[in-house]
């Protein structure tokens, strides 16, 4: 029998730090139970990585302003 893992992180806390167009993309996909991570690389379209694959969240590329938006809401980063 295959063991199923349930993701239990606070999705609302994640959505609160993401630019609205990325949060909207996650809402449209509606796969929160399978979500592993959100990738927002500068100059690339944002992606969601799920337990069984990945999906693009928006057609537009992530800008420096959007990276700054997230950093300002996350807080201080440590060396690791």
Secondary structure per residue as TSV (DSSP state, phi and psi in degrees):
chain	resnum	aa	ss	phi	psi
A	1	X	-	360.0	134.8
A	2	X	-	-85.5	131.0
A	3	X	-	-79.8	131.8
A	4	X	-	-100.0	132.2
A	5	X	-	-98.1	134.2
A	6	X	-	-107.3	128.3
A	7	X	-	-80.4	127.3
A	8	X	-	-122.6	15.7
A	9	X	S	-66.4	162.8
A	10	X	-	-82.1	95.0
A	11	X	H	-65.1	-32.0
A	12	X	H	-64.4	-36.1
A	13	X	H	-65.6	-39.1
A	14	X	H	-65.4	-48.9
A	15	X	H	-60.6	-31.7
A	16	X	H	-67.9	-23.6
A	17	X	H	-98.7	-9.5
A	18	X	S	-87.1	146.3
A	19	X	-	-56.2	144.2
A	20	X	H	-51.9	-38.8
A	21	X	H	-67.9	-26.9
A	22	X	H	-79.1	-43.6
A	23	X	H	-59.8	-40.7
A	24	X	H	-61.0	-41.4
A	25	X	H	-61.1	-40.0
A	26	X	H	-65.2	-41.9
A	27	X	H	-62.1	-40.2
A	28	X	H	-64.7	-38.8
A	29	X	H	-69.8	-36.3
A	30	X	-	51.7	48.7
A	31	X	-	-124.1	40.9
A	32	X	G	-60.0	-33.2
A	33	X	G	-66.6	-19.7
A	34	X	G	-106.2	-3.7
A	35	X	E	-69.2	128.1
A	36	X	E	-103.6	-44.6
A	37	X	E	-161.3	161.1
A	38	X	E	-117.1	129.2
A	39	X	E	-108.4	122.0
A	40	X	-	-127.6	77.9
A	41	X	-	-84.6	137.4
A	42	X	B	-56.3	128.3
A	43	X	T	80.0	6.2
A	44	X	S	-125.3	157.9
A	45	X	E	-68.6	141.5
A	46	X	E	-68.2	145.4
A	47	X	E	-130.1	151.2
A	48	X	E	-111.8	132.7
A	49	X	E	-106.3	127.2
A	50	X	E	-114.1	171.6
A	51	X	T	-60.0	-27.1
A	52	X	T	-128.6	59.6
A	53	X	E	118.1	-174.3
A	54	X	E	-137.1	157.5
A	55	X	E	-141.4	145.1
A	56	X	E	-75.8	135.9
A	57	X	E	-93.7	-21.0
A	58	X	E	-159.4	153.5
A	59	X	E	-77.1	-25.3
A	60	X	E	-81.4	156.7
A	61	X	E	-83.8	152.4
A	62	X	B	-77.6	133.0
A	63	X	-	-100.3	169.7
A	64	X	H	-60.9	-38.7
A	65	X	H	-60.5	-36.9
A	66	X	H	-73.2	-34.6
A	67	X	H	-64.1	-44.2
A	68	X	H	-61.1	-40.6
A	69	X	H	-54.1	-46.6
A	70	X	H	-69.1	-47.6
A	71	X	H	-57.8	-41.2
A	72	X	H	-64.9	-24.9
A	73	X	H	-95.8	-19.2
A	74	X	H	-82.6	-41.0
A	75	X	-	111.1	-161.7
A	76	X	-	-75.8	135.4
A	77	X	-	-94.1	146.8
A	78	X	-	-100.5	176.5
A	79	X	-	-61.6	-29.6
A	80	X	-	-95.4	360.0
